[in-house]
Amino acid sequence: MPTTKVTLTGPVFNGEAAAAAAEFTRALSAEIAEIARDWIKLDTQRMDKSGRGGTGAAAGGVKLAGSGDNWVISGGISEGNYAWPWLEGTSRRNKSTQFAGYHTFRRTRARMRRQVTPYAQAELQAFIGRMGGE
């Protein structure tokens, strides 16, 4: 009875492709989170509905936390700083005042959704070779 022996080699079979894909995901997640945080901080420069000029305190309240592929950008509430839920327009206080909020986080999320896919595809080209592609 004839037999056949098949030997599978290469990055897909030795785990290199999976490791490269995981590294790509981690690196891209961190980079995208940093870009979004920076966009939110830049957007705080337009926060001047009072006409008195911005102080930069709102940008100081923007925090980035996480690791791997799990990142969270938040704006906090702390003594002497702006309350981000109010600035964003999501607090109960917004309902009792005329201030609807700046919607900075929401606008940034929408902008990221439009721009992340083309950016990620361009970044992926650097990892394709390590995954066994050309």
Helices and strands as residue ranges (DSSP letters): H 11-14, H 16-43, G 44-46, H 57-60, E 62-67, E 70-75, H 84-88, H 92-96, H 104-128, G 129-131
